[in-house]
């Protein structure tokens, strides 16, 4: 049985992130939870993409960490924590195109744009915690915007 299938309203599931296989489990669990919670297909992809970016950052920059998924009050909350070196300059790291590792520099700012809320807590030498939330709306938000 897959570890994420039991997740229901008000429950949390913690995933240890050590390698690419764990990243795939995190992505699949986020997609599964969002779909079961009734998110639009577009929002399911947004949530899964944000998880992929942030969990990959934990792997790349901190060697791993953990992700916690929760669904409560029509909102998916994803918390990713690592014990890596922390982010020295959050403002700089949130700029499109900034990268400390020769990547495209779209991970953090891209994930923030995909979610409804995005908070970073980090200290040099003591790791980083990112909390992202996406609320489920009656119709896809892009459809709402198009209707205006």
Secondary structure, 3 states (H helix, E strand, C coil): CCCCCCCCCCCEEEEEECCHHHHHHHHHHHHHHHHHCCCCHHHHHHHHHHHHHHHHHHHHHHCCEEEEEEEECCEEEEEEEECCCCCCCHHHHCCCCCCCCCCCCCHHHHHHHHCCEEEEEECCCCCEEEEEEEECCCCCHHHHHHHC
